[in-house]
Amino acid sequence: MRRLPLRSFLLVGAVVCVATALGWYADVPLPSAATPAARTGSGSAGKPASPWTESRPNDSSGRQPSDAKGSISSAASPPTSVEERLRETVRYLASDELEGRGLGTRGLELAAEHIAQAFKKAGLKTDLYTGTPFQRFSISRRLVLGDSNRAELVSSKGNPLALEMHQDYVPLSSSRAGEFDLPLVFAGYGITAPELGYDDYSDVDVTGKAVIVLRREPQQNLAGGVFNGPVLTEHAYLVRKVSNAVGHGAAAVVFLTDSHTLGDSAAGSSEKDPGQVSDPLLGFSAGGHRADRKVPVLHIRRAVLEPVVRSAAGKSLASLEREIDADLTARSIALDGWRLRGEVSMKMVGREIKNVVGVLEGYGGLADEAIVLGAHYDHLGMGGMSSLSPGSRTVHNGADDNASGTAVLIELARKLGTSDSAVRRAIILVAFSAEEAGLIGSEYYVRHPVVGLKKTVAMVNFDMVGRLRRDTLNVGGIESAVEFRPWIKELAAEYGFRLVSSPAIFGPSDHLSFYMEGVPVLHFFTGLHQDYHRPSDDYDKLDYEGMRRITELSAKLVTRLATDAKRPQFTGAFESLAELVGPIRSETARTGPRGPWLGVVADPRHKGPGYAVRQVIKAGPAEKAGLQAGDVIREFDETGIRQAADLPRCLRNMQPGGRVPVVVERHGTRFELEVTLGAR
């Protein structure tokens, strides 16, 4: 059970909200949030005077593993300075060999082994889980492609053209599994919009057939057009197109990338040599995760379908698109003599992931208390829904996010583990996995801690600490303990930092899992940048001198936390849900002018564009207007909401009592509501 009511409003207006898929294809449905599976692991609360059963291993040999797997450094000889060690650690973790450290990848396993060896070499206790440092658990089961997928196009002459999966086509996750053998129909954009006077199904019968539909919408270059030009409407969404096709009796849906998405030059060349056009296939999960999978759903490359459509329609796909754009009249046509047959195979699988945990033991009367130091070591792999380079299938190396924080964590292990000064409280270092999937690794840890959370006196988190600019260091959570602000101000001055502080709930990273359980937290962060969640986040762009200073400051801070007789006093920054999505004010400011209030709570696991609503406050303005939990706010007062932080910014310009149009997405459909703002 969650012990604090504060957990219910996790992540309001987070300034570092992982605004995934800002440029993500607008015709792809919003993803379901990743949710952890039932937590079945075990952990010790650790209440005896000395909770550790063995002494710390002491490896003083200085030997360096020569293999890449788990190696402490990729250099020919061990680096000798802090900055060199930080650089070598980041260079290895952010190398192409580690495949972007995506969940389920060999690269993430290599990263875990690397961290485990580094912890052991630093003298940490690393045999906590059946003789290993790996706190293993499974995240929610996911749908993946099975082993018997096949597809082929068959002409009236009976000559089948076998399609190669991932090269010519891919089934989508909204597909029904099973075999199919169906006649083909070209159904334009697959849109029925009577309010706009447009219907691709008006003059064609698709009952029991596989419909080929273009992605997106007509007239995408016409800003003042019926479909709003580049600002796509709800009719562009894949899930909407599938539902519409099924509603007209279609037995399968085949998506085809439109020429606008490919680019004008590609559209022209596709008529002459379609095989030379770059036409990336959608990812399997682009179809969404619908429970009512009714028909097979595929994405087939344009080069494969071009000759099929041309042979039956007597003109190219590009010509048909231009004609539709010209007069907004459907050009749907039965592709006589052509059939699509094959099979869609899918299965549910679970994924085992692991946190990497090492411990420095405490001594004396405070040995049963602990400080947790954390950093997540996973990233985005080859991109996908969370990438800000839409459509990219390139290694996202994640040097700053978060090889930088992991490198600092490893250096702290070395610095603290080899220190001659003993600490009174235990120091638990945790490299978290699945942070990018929704803080899953840290949420698992707080439910299965090495030392119980009542004995965990503080948590310090390092996430994106590699891009120090103008000596500006952002430290979140300073308000979470009364002692933190003077300590951090003193240390920032000592190490030459310009301190910027923010509430703990600002910045959705692993410290939040601890904060919402009543543990004082600090979150070190050096800011967003143009390489965030893109393939260009590489090791050579980091400021290693800045990382060294952050490491040294943190070592001094952690030593104080581990040795002071008095533990930090937790102070919840927000008393109740009354502070949600509105002006965040201090106690002394509450007597001032009242600010606007909407009354919604953000969903911290949402990884797509928009502000996902986790909870609607009872009798609040949002509930009165008809908003529901699970809705995604896409526009507020005619301003696009690309990430959670956009909504509080919009509210700052409003007045209580104002009537505001809000565009909401619910189950793949967009509609508009009007909200009358309250006051708080």
MOLINSUL-V312786 format. One record per backbone hydrogen bond with DSSP energy under -1.0 kcal/mol. CO is the residue of the C=O (numbers start at 1). NH is the residue of the N-H. Records with the same first field share a line. If there is no record, write none. Layout:
CO: NH + NH
This chain:
4: 7
5: 8
6: 9
7: 10
11: 14
14: 17
17: 19
18: 20
21: 24
25: 28
27: 238
35: 140
45: 452
68: 71
81: 85
82: 86
83: 87
84: 88
85: 89
86: 90
87: 91
88: 92
89: 93
90: 94
92: 95
95: 98
96: 99
98: 101
100: 381
101: 379
102: 105
105: 109
106: 110
107: 111
108: 112
109: 113
110: 114
111: 115
112: 116
113: 117
114: 118
115: 119
116: 120
117: 121
118: 122
119: 124
120: 123
125: 359
129: 132
132: 129
133: 357
134: 136
135: 355
137: 353
142: 349
144: 347
150: 343
151: 163
152: 341
153: 161
154: 339
155: 158
161: 153
164: 167 + 168 + 169
168: 301
169: 166
170: 299
172: 175
178: 344
180: 342
182: 340
183: 210
184: 335
185: 212
186: 333
187: 190
188: 214
191: 200
193: 196 + 198
198: 193
199: 202
206: 209
209: 251 + 252
210: 185
211: 254
212: 187
213: 256
219: 222
222: 225
225: 228
228: 231
230: 232
233: 236
234: 237
237: 241
238: 242
239: 243
240: 244
241: 245
242: 246
243: 247
244: 248
245: 250
246: 249
249: 208
252: 211
253: 298
254: 213
255: 300
256: 215
258: 262
259: 263
263: 267
264: 268
265: 269
266: 270
269: 273
273: 276
274: 277
283: 286
284: 173
285: 288
295: 176
296: 253
297: 172
298: 255
299: 170
301: 304 + 305
302: 306
305: 309
306: 310
307: 311
308: 312
309: 313
310: 314
316: 320
317: 321
318: 322
319: 323
320: 324
321: 325
322: 326
323: 327
324: 328
333: 186
334: 336
335: 338
338: 184
339: 154
340: 182
341: 152
342: 180
343: 150
344: 178
345: 146
347: 144
349: 142
351: 139
353: 137
355: 135
356: 431
358: 429
359: 125
360: 427
364: 367
366: 369
369: 426
370: 457
371: 428
372: 460
373: 430
374: 462
375: 432
380: 383
381: 396
384: 387
389: 392
398: 403
399: 404
402: 406
403: 407
404: 408
405: 409
406: 410
407: 411
408: 412
409: 413
410: 414
411: 415
412: 416
413: 417
414: 418
426: 371
427: 360
428: 373
429: 358
430: 375
431: 356
432: 377
433: 441
434: 440
435: 438 + 439
439: 443
440: 444
441: 445
442: 446
444: 448
452: 455
455: 370
458: 372
459: 522
460: 374
461: 524
464: 526
466: 543
469: 472
471: 498
473: 500
474: 525
475: 502
476: 523
477: 480
480: 571
481: 484
483: 487
484: 488
485: 489
486: 490
487: 491
488: 492
489: 493
490: 494
491: 495
492: 497
498: 473
500: 475
502: 477
503: 506
507: 509
509: 512
511: 515
512: 516
514: 517 + 519
515: 518
520: 459
522: 461
523: 476
524: 463
525: 474
529: 532
531: 534
533: 388
534: 537
536: 538
537: 399
538: 541
539: 542
543: 547
544: 548
545: 549
546: 550
547: 551
548: 552
549: 553
550: 554
551: 555
552: 556
553: 557
554: 558
555: 559
556: 560
557: 561
558: 562
560: 564
562: 425
569: 482
576: 579
577: 580
581: 598
587: 590
589: 592
595: 680
597: 678
598: 622
599: 617
601: 614 + 615
603: 606
611: 633
612: 603
613: 630
615: 601
617: 620
620: 624
621: 625
622: 627
628: 631
631: 613
632: 665
633: 611
634: 641
635: 663
636: 639
639: 636
643: 646
645: 649
646: 650
647: 651
648: 652
650: 653
651: 654
655: 658
658: 677
660: 675
661: 637
662: 673
663: 634 + 635
664: 671
665: 632
666: 669
669: 666
671: 664
673: 662
675: 660
677: 657
678: 597
